[in-house]
């Protein structure tokens, strides 16, 4: 199976935050943002493997700043590493200042998707080629994040988490 560069999976969604999507403080509901991040991640994963993909987990989400009604919201998702049938997708969320147009990062998240066939059985995905420094950093950290997630869910013994153990040597 061939390898594909990370840049081929880049997905950028830009949208406006409307009043019906906000809480009593006129900020975007967290669940609404998570759904948008999930959709962008799904597209990025599918672009990488060219197959049906399903959300396996939301590994990390950081709500750093509120997203006010009327904001122009941009979500950037890109595969950060491909494993056997799963892919880690890193998501960055930005809002634009209404007057200056300057972008501020307000959120980030890490999702895991699995490629499946028409019966829902996991299938192999192409390897990922990181090219930029950021892509390489996220690629290197992905195995540690995967091992941590497996240890926390009791699917891996801590003694088998070689990448995590290496951090403490």
C-alpha positions as CSV (number, residue, x, y, z in Angstrom):
1,X,0.0,0.0,0.0
2,X,1.3,3.4,-0.9
3,X,2.2,6.3,1.4
4,X,0.6,9.7,1.2
5,X,1.7,13.1,2.4
6,X,-0.1,14.7,5.4
7,X,-0.9,17.8,3.3
8,X,-3.2,15.8,1.1
9,X,-5.6,15.3,4.0
10,X,-5.8,19.0,4.9
11,X,-9.5,20.0,5.4
12,X,-10.5,23.6,6.1
13,X,-14.1,24.5,7.1
14,X,-15.1,28.1,7.5
15,X,-18.5,29.1,8.9
16,X,-20.3,31.8,10.7
17,X,-21.6,31.3,14.3
18,X,-25.3,32.0,14.4
19,X,-27.5,32.9,17.4
20,X,-29.3,29.5,17.4
21,X,-26.0,27.8,18.0
22,X,-25.1,29.7,21.1
23,X,-25.6,29.4,24.8
24,X,-27.2,32.1,27.1
25,X,-23.8,33.9,27.1
26,X,-24.0,34.2,23.3
27,X,-21.0,31.8,22.9
28,X,-21.0,28.7,20.6
29,X,-22.2,25.6,22.3
30,X,-19.3,23.2,23.0
31,X,-21.2,20.3,21.5
32,X,-21.8,22.3,18.3
33,X,-18.0,23.0,18.0
34,X,-17.3,19.3,18.7
35,X,-19.6,18.3,15.9
36,X,-17.9,20.6,13.4
37,X,-14.5,19.4,14.5
38,X,-15.7,15.8,14.0
39,X,-17.0,16.5,10.5
40,X,-13.7,18.2,9.5
41,X,-11.7,15.3,11.0
42,X,-13.9,12.8,9.1
43,X,-13.2,14.5,5.8
44,X,-9.4,14.6,6.5
45,X,-9.4,10.9,7.4
46,X,-11.3,10.0,4.3
47,X,-9.1,12.1,2.1
48,X,-6.1,10.1,3.4
49,X,-7.4,6.6,3.0
50,X,-10.1,7.1,0.3
51,X,-12.4,4.8,2.3
52,X,-15.4,4.9,4.7
53,X,-14.2,6.2,8.1
54,X,-15.8,6.1,11.5
55,X,-15.0,8.1,14.7
56,X,-13.2,5.8,17.1
57,X,-12.5,8.4,19.8
58,X,-12.1,12.0,20.8
59,X,-8.7,11.9,22.5
60,X,-8.3,15.5,23.5
61,X,-10.2,18.7,23.3
62,X,-9.1,22.0,24.8
63,X,-11.6,24.9,24.9
64,X,-9.1,27.7,25.3
65,X,-11.4,30.7,24.5
66,X,-15.1,31.3,24.0
67,X,-16.4,31.6,20.4
68,X,-18.9,34.5,20.4
69,X,-22.0,34.8,18.2
70,X,-21.1,36.3,14.8
71,X,-17.6,34.9,14.8
72,X,-16.1,33.6,11.6
73,X,-14.9,30.2,12.7
74,X,-12.2,28.2,10.8
75,X,-11.5,24.6,11.5
76,X,-8.3,23.0,10.1
77,X,-8.0,19.2,10.3
78,X,-5.1,17.1,9.1
79,X,-4.1,13.5,9.6
80,X,-1.1,13.5,12.0
81,X,-0.3,9.7,11.8
82,X,-1.7,6.6,10.2
83,X,-1.5,3.3,12.0
84,X,-2.8,-0.1,10.9
85,X,-6.5,0.8,10.3
86,X,-6.7,3.9,12.5
87,X,-5.7,7.5,11.9
88,X,-5.0,10.3,14.4
89,X,-6.4,13.7,13.2
90,X,-5.2,16.9,14.7
91,X,-7.7,19.8,14.6
92,X,-7.0,23.5,15.1
93,X,-9.8,26.0,15.6
94,X,-9.5,29.7,14.8
95,X,-11.7,32.8,14.9
96,X,-11.2,36.0,13.0
97,X,-11.3,39.4,14.6
98,X,-14.2,41.2,13.0
99,X,-12.3,44.4,12.3
100,X,-8.6,43.4,11.7
101,X,-9.2,40.0,10.3
102,X,-6.4,38.7,12.6
103,X,-6.9,35.0,13.5
104,X,-6.8,33.7,17.1
105,X,-6.5,30.0,18.0
106,X,-9.4,29.2,20.3
107,X,-9.4,25.4,20.4
108,X,-7.7,22.2,19.4
109,X,-8.5,18.6,19.5
110,X,-7.2,15.2,18.5
111,X,-9.6,12.6,17.0
112,X,-9.1,9.0,16.0
113,X,-10.8,7.5,13.0
114,X,-10.9,4.0,11.7
115,X,-11.2,3.0,8.0
116,X,-13.8,0.3,7.4
117,X,-15.2,-1.6,4.5
118,X,-18.9,-1.7,3.5
119,X,-19.6,-4.2,6.3
120,X,-17.9,-2.1,9.0
121,X,-14.8,-4.3,9.3
122,X,-11.6,-2.3,9.9
123,X,-9.2,-2.2,6.9
124,X,-5.6,-1.2,6.3
125,X,-4.8,2.5,5.6
126,X,-1.8,4.0,3.8
127,X,1.2,5.2,5.8
128,X,1.5,9.0,6.3
129,X,4.4,11.1,5.2
130,X,5.0,14.1,7.4
131,X,6.9,16.9,5.7
132,X,6.8,20.2,7.7
133,X,8.3,20.5,11.2
134,X,4.8,20.7,12.7
135,X,3.7,17.6,10.8
136,X,6.8,15.8,12.0
137,X,6.3,16.9,15.7
138,X,2.7,15.7,15.6
139,X,3.6,12.5,13.9
140,X,6.2,11.7,16.5
141,X,3.9,12.4,19.4
142,X,1.0,10.4,18.0
143,X,2.4,7.0,19.0
144,X,2.9,8.2,22.6
145,X,-0.7,9.6,22.6
146,X,-2.0,6.3,21.3
147,X,-0.2,4.3,23.9
148,X,-1.4,6.6,26.7
149,X,-5.0,6.2,25.5
150,X,-4.6,2.4,25.3
151,X,-3.1,2.3,28.8
152,X,-5.8,4.5,30.3
153,X,-8.5,2.3,28.7
154,X,-6.9,-0.9,30.0
155,X,-6.2,-2.1,26.5
156,X,-2.4,-2.0,27.0
157,X,-0.3,-2.8,30.0
158,X,1.8,0.2,31.2
159,X,4.9,-2.1,30.9
160,X,4.2,-2.5,27.2
161,X,4.0,1.2,26.5
162,X,7.6,1.6,25.2
163,X,7.2,5.1,23.8
164,X,5.8,6.4,27.1
165,X,8.4,4.7,29.2
166,X,11.2,6.2,27.0
167,X,10.0,9.7,28.1
168,X,11.0,8.9,31.7
169,X,14.4,7.4,31.1
